[in-house]
Amino acid sequence: MARRSWSSHPLLGITTSGFVKTSMRLDADLRIVLVAALFVGSCCVPIASLRAQEANAASSESRPTSIPDEAELAPAVAKVDVTPTALDDEIADRLQRVLKATEWFIDPKVRVDEGVVFLSGATTSDELKKWAGDLARNTQDVVAVVNRLEVREPSLWDFGPAWSGLVALWRDVLRSLPLFVFAAVVLLLAGGAGVLATRGARSFFRPRIRAKLLRNVASRAVGVLVMLVGIYIVLRVAGLTQLALTVIGGTGLIGLAVGIAFRDITENFLASLFLSMQHPFETGDLVEMAGVIGYVQQLNMRTTMLMTLDGNLVQIPNASVYKSNIRNFTANANRREDFVVGIGYDDAIHEAQEIVRRVLVEHPAVLSDPEPSVLVEALGRATVTLRIYFWLDGRAHSWLKVRSSVIRLVKLAFQKHGISMPDEAREFIFPQGVPVVMLDSREAGLGRHPKREIKATNASPSDLEAPSTQAEGGLTSEARVIEAQAQQVQPLREDENLLEGPGDSASSSKKAEGSLPSSK
């Protein structure tokens, strides 16, 4: 096959020389077109800049000479549509109907020009004015908003806000009625549960805790804890969880603050708690505390009440009672008393001791166990001092009366047996001299004083030797008499007494055992 040359290819329709000529003509035409385009562009640029300057001049002539108020300006929209789909009349009509429907604005008027909304009229608050501006700005195809709404100040005599506040408050009360009913029911149940818990705890602690005050405090603490649970539930349901936790956790802080503020009262309360736990005395005991001697009438949460031997009702703060030395004369039924007597040097000591011992043994109020004793205490300047000890039942007998009776009988026995009781030696001056009386030789040789006869009185010898005279008024204790006087002076409330009274089982058995007659 003969090889075909490109210079005479039938499909191209041109020869090689023709193709070269054609391409050269096309290059010349392109160069001519490019030169023409550059020329036309350079001519159009000045014309475009001139037209832009004319447009700017026209816009500057139409621009207002004064700057609008800041209240009339609103933030420009982020996007401005070149070909809006909503007409100005449609936007104005829509906004006008919305503003009238709210009834928040006074004579509202809306005008729209080229997508710019002009709002006019009046309203009652800045919030409503801002709301209207936001509404217009969020409307479709709105370019800008000029808010010229006037905010009118309410009248001084306008009770509308007050009435609105009352209506809102009444609505809140109505909405809260279910919560109030629930809280009342829960609190009533919590109160009833607290009372039952207190009674149950008191019954539980009665055989285990002897102290009445401690038992009451522990029982009430259980009841208060149950009520606090009810209060916590109410506050939790009401949405006041933090307040509920504060109430539960702040109880201890409140107690601490109250204790610091009322230090004396708290101190007396704690002292009464400790005294009721330790039981250093009971109702009716003869005690000495804070320098006062008397019968215990009552121990309350603040003071201890005593009826003194003088018939006076004394109240001593419990703090002072707890800090002072307490002498309970009734805790032990047996009580020892003593007194001293002096005899002359010429008298036999053992004889005087035996005389006193017989008086004590024969006395009905003096106990034989422990037995009485008569001891020589000292040798004075003019007498030999004897100290006499004897025991008595402090609950059954009055120690003052028994002591008086024993002293009287000892003196009477010394007089009968010729035991002298001289006074202390003193120096006397007799300006007129001292008369001398000669005694019988028999009496002078005895070296002792003659027996003195008892002067005659209206009382018989048996009355003089009786254990108790009318002047002493018997030997029994005055506890019941003083207690009756205390009840007449100031009636005491038994529910406030923290001590076990005489009617209690433990106290009654103790007093019964202590009041049994002792062997003489």
FITI-23920 format. One record per residue (C-alpha): residue in three letters; x, y, z. Coordinates in steps of 0.2 Angstrom, whole numbers, plus 5000, padded with zeros to 4 digits. Layout:
FITI-23920
ala;X;Y;Z
...
end
This chain:
FITI-23920
met;5000;5000;5000
ala;5007;5017;4995
arg;5009;5029;5010
arg;4997;5044;5010
ser;5005;5061;5012
trp;4998;5074;5025
ser;5000;5087;5012
ser;4986;5080;5001
his;4975;5072;5014
pro;4957;5071;5007
leu;4949;5073;5024
leu;4957;5089;5029
gly;4953;5097;5012
ile;4968;5107;5012
thr;4986;5105;5008
thr;5000;5109;5019
ser;5004;5125;5012
gly;4986;5130;5013
phe;4985;5126;5032
val;5000;5137;5035
lys;4992;5152;5026
thr;4975;5150;5035
ser;4984;5150;5052
met;4993;5165;5049
arg;4977;5174;5044
leu;4969;5169;5060
asp;4983;5175;5071
ala;4982;5192;5063
asp;4963;5193;5066
leu;4965;5189;5085
arg;4978;5202;5087
ile;4966;5215;5080
val;4951;5209;5092
leu;4962;5210;5107
val;4968;5228;5103
ala;4950;5233;5100
ala;4945;5226;5117
leu;4959;5235;5126
phe;4954;5251;5118
val;4935;5249;5123
gly;4939;5245;5141
ser;4950;5260;5144
cys;4936;5271;5137
cys;4923;5263;5148
val;4932;5265;5165
pro;4931;5284;5166
ile;4913;5283;5161
ala;4909;5271;5175
ser;4918;5282;5188
leu;4909;5297;5182
arg;4892;5288;5184
ala;4897;5283;5202
gln;4901;5300;5207
glu;4885;5306;5200
ala;4876;5293;5210
asn;4885;5298;5226
ala;4881;5316;5223
ala;4862;5311;5221
ser;4862;5301;5237
ser;4871;5315;5247
glu;4857;5327;5241
ser;4843;5315;5247
arg;4852;5311;5264
pro;4844;5321;5279
thr;4854;5334;5286
ser;4851;5329;5305
ile;4856;5313;5313
pro;4841;5303;5320
asp;4839;5299;5339
glu;4847;5284;5345
ala;4830;5278;5351
glu;4824;5278;5333
leu;4839;5268;5327
ala;4838;5249;5327
pro;4852;5237;5323
ala;4854;5234;5304
val;4849;5217;5298
ala;4862;5205;5293
lys;4855;5202;5276
val;4845;5214;5264
asp;4836;5206;5250
val;4838;5215;5233
thr;4822;5208;5226
pro;4810;5207;5241
thr;4795;5196;5239
ala;4784;5205;5252
leu;4777;5222;5248
asp;4778;5237;5260
asp;4759;5238;5262
glu;4758;5220;5267
ile;4772;5222;5280
ala;4763;5238;5287
asp;4746;5229;5287
arg;4753;5214;5296
leu;4763;5223;5309
gln;4748;5235;5312
arg;4736;5221;5316
val;4749;5212;5327
leu;4751;5228;5338
lys;4733;5231;5340
ala;4729;5213;5344
thr;4741;5214;5359
glu;4732;5229;5366
trp;4749;5234;5374
phe;4751;5250;5363
ile;4741;5266;5362
asp;4736;5272;5344
pro;4750;5262;5336
lys;4754;5267;5318
val;4766;5257;5306
arg;4773;5264;5290
val;4784;5255;5278
asp;4795;5263;5264
glu;4807;5252;5254
gly;4807;5239;5268
val;4811;5252;5281
val;4798;5251;5295
phe;4793;5267;5305
leu;4784;5264;5321
ser;4774;5277;5330
gly;4762;5278;5345
ala;4764;5276;5363
thr;4767;5262;5376
thr;4769;5261;5395
ser;4786;5253;5397
asp;4803;5252;5388
glu;4801;5233;5387
leu;4786;5234;5376
lys;4794;5247;5365
lys;4809;5235;5363
trp;4797;5221;5360
ala;4789;5230;5345
gly;4805;5235;5338
asp;4811;5216;5338
leu;4794;5211;5331
ala;4796;5223;5316
arg;4814;5218;5313
asn;4810;5200;5313
thr;4797;5202;5300
gln;4800;5195;5282
asp;4809;5207;5270
val;4811;5221;5283
val;4827;5231;5280
ala;4828;5242;5295
val;4816;5248;5309
val;4814;5266;5315
asn;4806;5264;5332
arg;4797;5281;5337
leu;4786;5274;5350
glu;4784;5285;5365
val;4785;5278;5383
arg;4772;5286;5394
glu;4775;5287;5412
pro;4761;5280;5423
ser;4751;5292;5433
leu;4755;5294;5452
trp;4737;5289;5456
asp;4737;5274;5445
phe;4733;5259;5455
gly;4734;5247;5441
pro;4751;5240;5445
ala;4745;5238;5463
trp;4729;5229;5458
ser;4739;5218;5446
gly;4751;5214;5460
leu;4736;5209;5471
val;4729;5198;5458
ala;4745;5190;5455
leu;4747;5187;5473
trp;4730;5180;5474
arg;4734;5168;5460
asp;4750;5162;5469
val;4740;5159;5484
leu;4727;5149;5475
arg;4741;5139;5466
ser;4749;5136;5483
leu;4734;5130;5492
pro;4737;5111;5488
leu;4755;5114;5495
phe;4748;5122;5511
val;4735;5108;5513
phe;4749;5095;5511
ala;4761;5104;5523
ala;4747;5106;5536
val;4743;5087;5535
val;4761;5082;5536
leu;4764;5094;5551
leu;4749;5088;5560
leu;4755;5070;5557
ala;4772;5074;5562
gly;4766;5083;5578
gly;4755;5068;5583
ala;4770;5056;5579
gly;4781;5067;5590
val;4769;5066;5604
leu;4767;5047;5603
ala;4786;5046;5601
thr;4789;5056;5617
arg;4777;5046;5627
gly;4784;5029;5620
ala;4802;5035;5624
arg;4797;5041;5642
ser;4790;5023;5645
phe;4805;5016;5638
phe;4817;5026;5648
arg;4807;5026;5664
pro;4815;5009;5671
arg;4832;5013;5663
ile;4835;5031;5668
arg;4831;5036;5686
ala;4834;5055;5684
lys;4817;5063;5680
leu;4824;5078;5671
leu;4836;5067;5660
arg;4822;5056;5656
asn;4811;5070;5651
val;4825;5078;5640
ala;4829;5062;5631
ser;4810;5059;5628
arg;4807;5076;5621
ala;4823;5075;5610
val;4815;5059;5602
gly;4799;5069;5599
val;4808;5084;5592
leu;4818;5073;5580
val;4802;5066;5573
met;4794;5083;5571
leu;4810;5089;5562
val;4808;5075;5550
gly;4791;5081;5546
ile;4797;5099;5543
tyr;4811;5092;5532
ile;4798;5083;5521
val;4787;5099;5519
leu;4802;5110;5515
arg;4809;5097;5502
val;4792;5095;5494
ala;4791;5114;5493
gly;4807;5115;5484
leu;4817;5123;5498
thr;4830;5109;5499
gln;4844;5120;5504
leu;4833;5128;5518
ala;4828;5111;5524
leu;4846;5106;5525
thr;4850;5122;5534
val;4836;5119;5547
ile;4842;5102;5550
gly;4861;5106;5551
gly;4858;5123;5560
thr;4849;5116;5575
gly;4866;5113;5584
leu;4872;5130;5580
ile;4856;5138;5586
gly;4858;5129;5602
leu;4876;5134;5604
ala;4871;5152;5601
val;4857;5152;5613
gly;4868;5143;5626
ile;4881;5158;5624
ala;4868;5171;5625
phe;4859;5164;5640
arg;4874;5157;5649
asp;4867;5158;5667
ile;4851;5150;5662
thr;4860;5136;5653
glu;4871;5134;5667
asn;4857;5132;5679
phe;4848;5120;5667
leu;4863;5109;5666
ala;4866;5110;5685
ser;4848;5104;5687
leu;4851;5090;5675
phe;4866;5084;5684
leu;4858;5086;5701
ser;4843;5075;5695
met;4855;5062;5689
gln;4866;5061;5705
his;4852;5063;5718
pro;4862;5071;5732
phe;4845;5074;5741
glu;4827;5071;5740
thr;4811;5080;5744
gly;4809;5082;5763
asp;4828;5080;5767
leu;4836;5092;5779
val;4851;5099;5770
glu;4864;5112;5771
met;4869;5120;5754
ala;4877;5137;5750
gly;4877;5142;5768
val;4858;5138;5770
ile;4850;5125;5781
gly;4833;5119;5778
tyr;4821;5105;5771
val;4821;5102;5753
gln;4804;5107;5745
gln;4807;5106;5726
leu;4821;5105;5713
asn;4815;5113;5697
met;4824;5118;5681
arg;4831;5134;5688
thr;4832;5133;5707
thr;4832;5122;5723
met;4818;5128;5735
leu;4822;5126;5754
met;4811;5129;5769
thr;4823;5135;5783
leu;4821;5131;5801
asp;4815;5149;5803
gly;4800;5146;5792
asn;4807;5155;5777
leu;4806;5149;5759
val;4823;5151;5750
gln;4827;5148;5732
ile;4845;5144;5728
pro;4851;5144;5710
asn;4855;5126;5704
ala;4872;5132;5698
ser;4877;5138;5716
val;4870;5122;5723
tyr;4880;5111;5712
lys;4896;5121;5715
ser;4894;5121;5734
asn;4896;5108;5748
ile;4880;5099;5751
arg;4877;5092;5769
asn;4863;5080;5769
phe;4857;5077;5787
thr;4843;5065;5782
ala;4852;5054;5770
asn;4859;5044;5785
ala;4845;5042;5798
asn;4858;5042;5813
arg;4866;5059;5817
arg;4879;5062;5831
glu;4878;5077;5842
asp;4890;5084;5855
phe;4892;5097;5868
val;4904;5102;5882
val;4902;5104;5901
gly;4915;5109;5914
ile;4917;5101;5931
gly;4927;5107;5946
tyr;4944;5100;5950
asp;4938;5094;5966
asp;4925;5082;5958
ala;4929;5065;5952
ile;4930;5064;5934
his;4925;5045;5932
glu;4910;5049;5944
ala;4904;5063;5933
gln;4907;5053;5917
glu;4896;5039;5924
ile;4882;5051;5929
val;4882;5058;5911
arg;4882;5040;5904
arg;4867;5035;5914
val;4857;5050;5908
leu;4861;5046;5890
val;4857;5028;5891
glu;4840;5032;5900
his;4835;5045;5887
pro;4822;5038;5874
ala;4829;5048;5860
val;4847;5043;5861
leu;4853;5028;5852
ser;4862;5014;5861
asp;4870;5009;5844
pro;4882;5018;5842
glu;4883;5020;5860
pro;4886;5037;5868
ser;4902;5042;5875
val;4909;5055;5888
leu;4927;5060;5885
val;4939;5072;5894
glu;4943;5085;5882
ala;4955;5097;5891
leu;4960;5104;5908
gly;4955;5122;5909
arg;4961;5135;5921
ala;4946;5132;5932
thr;4937;5117;5926
val;4939;5100;5918
thr;4931;5100;5901
leu;4921;5085;5896
arg;4914;5083;5879
ile;4898;5072;5877
tyr;4894;5063;5861
phe;4877;5054;5858
trp;4868;5048;5842
leu;4850;5051;5838
asp;4838;5047;5824
gly;4838;5062;5813
arg;4822;5058;5804
ala;4811;5054;5819
his;4818;5067;5831
ser;4823;5085;5831
trp;4842;5086;5835
leu;4839;5103;5842
lys;4826;5097;5854
val;4836;5081;5859
arg;4852;5091;5862
ser;4842;5103;5873
ser;4834;5089;5883
val;4851;5080;5886
ile;4860;5096;5892
arg;4845;5100;5904
leu;4845;5082;5911
val;4864;5082;5913
lys;4864;5098;5923
leu;4850;5091;5934
ala;4860;5075;5937
phe;4876;5085;5942
gln;4865;5096;5954
lys;4858;5080;5962
his;4875;5072;5964
gly;4884;5088;5970
ile;4895;5089;5954
ser;4901;5107;5953
met;4901;5117;5937
pro;4912;5132;5941
asp;4915;5146;5929
glu;4931;5151;5922
ala;4943;5160;5935
arg;4941;5178;5935
glu;4949;5192;5946
phe;4936;5202;5957
ile;4940;5217;5968
phe;4929;5219;5984
pro;4932;5237;5990
gln;4922;5234;6006
gly;4930;5217;6010
val;4924;5199;6009
pro;4913;5191;6022
val;4920;5175;6029
val;4908;5161;6034
met;4915;5147;6044
leu;4909;5130;6038
asp;4906;5114;6049
ser;4921;5104;6051
arg;4913;5089;6044
glu;4909;5098;6028
ala;4926;5107;6027
gly;4935;5090;6029
leu;4926;5083;6014
gly;4935;5095;6003
arg;4920;5097;5991
his;4905;5108;5989
pro;4890;5103;5999
lys;4875;5096;5989
arg;4863;5110;5983
glu;4845;5107;5985
ile;4834;5111;5970
lys;4824;5126;5973
ala;4805;5123;5974
thr;4795;5126;5958
asn;4778;5122;5952
ala;4784;5107;5943
ser;4785;5091;5951
pro;4802;5081;5952
ser;4795;5069;5939
asp;4792;5083;5927
leu;4810;5090;5929
glu;4817;5073;5925
ala;4806;5070;5910
pro;4815;5068;5893
ser;4805;5082;5886
thr;4796;5097;5895
gln;4783;5108;5889
ala;4796;5121;5885
glu;4805;5110;5873
gly;4788;5105;5864
gly;4792;5086;5862
leu;4807;5078;5853
thr;4799;5074;5836
ser;4805;5081;5820
glu;4798;5097;5813
ala;4799;5092;5795
arg;4780;5089;5793
val;4776;5105;5801
ile;4788;5115;5790
glu;4782;5106;5775
ala;4764;5111;5779
gln;4770;5129;5781
ala;4779;5129;5765
gln;4763;5123;5756
gln;4753;5137;5764
val;4766;5150;5760
gln;4768;5146;5742
pro;4759;5131;5734
leu;4772;5121;5724
arg;4768;5113;5707
glu;4772;5095;5708
asp;4774;5093;5690
glu;4789;5105;5690
asn;4798;5095;5704
leu;4812;5085;5697
leu;4815;5075;5713
glu;4805;5060;5719
gly;4792;5065;5732
pro;4788;5056;5748
gly;4775;5046;5739
asp;4787;5038;5727
ser;4790;5019;5730
ala;4809;5021;5732
ser;4808;5036;5743
ser;4794;5029;5754
ser;4803;5013;5757
lys;4819;5022;5762
lys;4810;5034;5773
ala;4800;5019;5781
glu;4816;5010;5785
gly;4824;5025;5792
ser;4810;5029;5803
leu;4809;5012;5812
pro;4812;5014;5831
ser;4829;5010;5837
ser;4833;5000;5852
lys;4837;5009;5868
end
